[in-house]
Structures are given as structure tokens and as C-alpha cells.
Amino acid sequence: MRHLRPGLERLLGICASWVRYADSPSLAGGCFIAAASFEWDGRPGPVHDAVAACTARWRRVLIAEIETAVAAGELAADTDPAQVAFSLDALAAGMNPARQLHGDTRAAAWSLRAMRAVLGVPAPAI
């Protein structure tokens, strides 16, 4: 994603890449981090701590890109970067069970559409 301009362009690229990966996972269980998050969120120990550290780093990356987009005027000045990062993360995490557990073939398109809505960017029709 470093080839994309920081801010909204990179955020949109991250969202698209995230959805593509989750829609065609390299592991049978789908997104490893999403699956591990659901499995280990309520268990103490080193696996919990490693998953928490990974997802916290991911949120920091999202927040930084959102802050950049706000500073550049690409997102509204009153945008709450932590709230937007939470929303994007929740949509990405929700895609894994929708696809894996429920076999929803529209999960990727719907997730990307919802992510774009959170960012206030029109999405193409599904």
C-alpha cells in the first residue's frame, strides 16, 4: 500500500486489499487474524497477547491514515479517527464469518460498500 498516496487513497486501497484477501483466503478457515481474534479474545495468555498486539498495531495504522485524510481535507474535520478505524475493523472482521460460516458470496462486495460508506465515498452498485 505504500505506493498509494497517504490518506483517503491509501485507506481505500487498504479496504479493497483487505476485502480481496478475505474473499480468497490462503487458509481454509479464512482470515487467520479474524479467526484467531474470535477464538482467543476471551482467553488469557501469550496467544491472546500476540493477537491483541497485532490488531492494535493494525488499528494504529488505520488511525494514522484517517488522521492524514482529515488533515488533507479528504475527510470531515470532525471525523473521529478511532471511531472510523473501529468501524472499518468491525466490517472487515465481520466478513470472515459471513463468508466462512454462512457461505455468503456477497460478503466481500457488501463489506467494501459498507467501508466506503463509513469513509463517505460513494460505492459502485453491486
N, C-alpha and C positions, 0 to 999 in steps of 0.2 A: 504494500500500500504506500510505500514511501515515494513511489513515482507519481502519486496523486497530490494535488495541492492541498496543504493542511486546511482544516476547517470542513465546511459542508461537502466539498467534493470528496475528501477522504472519508468522511462519515458515510456518505452514500456508497462509496466503494467498499468500505468495511461491511456495511449491511448486506450488500449484494454478494460479497465473497462468503460471508457467514452463512447466508441462506443457501448458496450453491453447495458449500461443504456439507451442511446438514441434510440437504436433499440427496446427496450422493456420497454418503459417508464411506470411509475406508474400512470401518469396523462394522460388524454385524449389528451391534447394539446402537448404532447411530453415533452421535457426537459423544465422544468419551467424556469430556468435561461436564456436559449436561447430565449424562447418566451418572457419573461419579458424584456430582453435586447432589442429585436426588438421593443417591444411595448413602452418602456419608455426611449429609448436613446435620444429622442428629446424633452422630457418634463421635465421641472424643478420640483423640489420638493423632498420630503422625499423618495418616492419610487425610483425615479431616483438615488438618492444618495445611497440608500441601494444596489441597483443592481450594481451601479458603484463600490462600496466598495467591494462587493462580487467578482466581476470579476477582480478587481485589485489585490485582495488577491490571486486569482487563478493564475493570470499571475506571481505574485511573486514566488509562489510555483514552477511553471514551470521553470522560470528563474533560481531559485536556483538549481533545479535538472539538468538543462542544464549546468550550471556552474560547478557542481560536475562532470558531464560526461566529460567536457572539461578538467578539472584538472586531471582526471584519465586517460586521453588519449583515451577515448572512442569516443569522437567527436573531429574533427579537431581543432587545436589550434586557427585558425582564425574564428571559429564559433561565430556568433553574437547571444548571448543568447536571447536578446529581439526580434530579428527577428524570431528566431526559435519558441519562445513562441507565437508570433503573428500568425505565420503560423499554428501552432497546434490549437490554439484557433479558428482561422478562419475556419479551416477544421471542427472542432467539431461543431461550430455554424451553419455552412452551412448544416450539416447533418439533422438538425431538419426540415427546410422547404423542403428539398429534400424528406424526408420520409413522413412528415405530409401533405404538400401541394401538392406534386406531386406523392405521393404513390410509390416512388422509392424503391423497395425492395432490390436493390443493394447498397443503400446509405451507410450502415454500412461497408460492405466489401470494397467499394471504399474509404471511409473516412480513414479506418485503413491502407489501402495500401498507400494512399497519406501521412498519418502521418509518416509511416515507411520510405517513400521516403525522406521526409523532414529531418529525422534523419539519412539518409544514410544507412538504414538497409534493406536488401532485404526482399521482402514480398512474401509469398507463392502465387501461381497462384489462381485466383478467379475461 
